[in-house]
Amino acid sequence: MSTVEALSVVVSHDKQEGVWYILSSDIPGLHAEAETLDDLVTVVADIAPDLISANLPNTAKDSPICIQHVVGANPAEAA
């Protein structure tokens, strides 16, 4: 039985510009932005299969796409 490796897509939010965007991706050519995280996930789901087929031909067609959100954490202040 072969295992299917997940493809990672890391997204972030630009507060100043008010957009969600792809920070990094295992899928070559995947660059997108959207006003909401839900909209960005929809865009990724729509275009990723074609990019995977074109740019990663040896990747299983049922490979899951793992979308991760980067959160900037502020250090806690000492009491």
C-alpha positions as CSV (number, residue, x, y, z in Angstrom):
1,M,0.0,0.0,0.0
2,S,1.5,3.4,-1.0
3,T,1.1,6.5,1.0
4,V,0.0,9.8,-0.4
5,E,2.0,12.8,0.8
6,A,0.1,16.0,1.5
7,L,1.1,19.1,-0.4
8,S,1.6,22.1,1.9
9,V,0.3,25.6,1.2
10,V,1.1,28.3,3.8
11,V,-1.0,31.4,3.8
12,S,-0.8,34.7,5.7
13,H,-2.8,37.9,6.1
14,D,-1.5,41.3,5.2
15,K,-3.4,43.7,7.6
16,Q,-2.2,46.8,5.8
17,E,-3.4,45.7,2.4
18,G,-6.4,43.7,3.8
19,V,-5.7,40.6,1.8
20,W,-4.9,36.9,2.4
21,Y,-2.1,35.6,0.3
22,I,0.0,32.5,-0.4
23,L,3.3,32.8,1.5
24,S,4.8,29.5,0.3
25,S,3.6,26.4,-1.4
26,D,4.7,22.9,-2.5
27,I,2.8,23.5,-5.7
28,P,4.9,25.3,-8.3
29,G,3.2,28.3,-9.8
30,L,0.6,28.7,-7.1
31,H,0.3,32.4,-6.3
32,A,-2.9,34.0,-5.3
33,E,-4.6,36.4,-2.9
34,A,-8.1,37.1,-1.8
35,E,-10.1,39.3,0.6
36,T,-11.0,36.5,3.0
37,L,-9.4,33.2,4.0
38,D,-12.4,31.3,2.8
39,D,-12.1,32.9,-0.6
40,L,-8.4,32.1,-0.8
41,V,-9.1,28.4,0.1
42,T,-11.7,28.3,-2.7
43,V,-9.1,29.8,-5.2
44,V,-6.5,27.2,-4.1
45,A,-9.0,24.4,-4.5
46,D,-10.0,25.6,-8.0
47,I,-6.5,26.1,-9.5
48,A,-4.3,23.7,-7.6
49,P,-5.4,20.5,-9.5
50,D,-4.4,22.0,-12.8
51,L,-1.0,23.3,-11.5
52,I,-0.3,19.9,-9.9
53,S,-1.1,18.1,-13.1
54,A,1.1,20.5,-15.1
55,N,4.0,21.0,-12.7
56,L,4.1,17.8,-10.6
57,P,3.1,15.0,-13.0
58,N,4.4,12.3,-10.7
59,T,2.2,13.4,-7.8
60,A,-0.9,11.3,-7.1
61,K,-4.1,13.0,-8.2
62,D,-5.7,12.4,-4.8
63,S,-2.9,14.1,-2.8
64,P,-4.4,16.2,-0.1
65,I,-3.6,19.9,0.1
66,C,-2.8,21.1,3.6
67,I,-3.5,24.8,4.0
68,Q,-1.8,26.3,7.0
69,H,-2.2,29.8,8.4
70,V,0.8,31.6,9.8
71,V,0.0,33.5,13.0
72,G,2.3,36.2,14.2
73,A,2.6,35.9,18.0
74,N,3.6,38.8,20.2
75,P,5.9,37.9,23.1
76,A,4.3,38.2,26.5
77,E,5.3,41.0,28.8
78,A,7.0,40.1,32.1
79,A,4.9,40.7,35.2
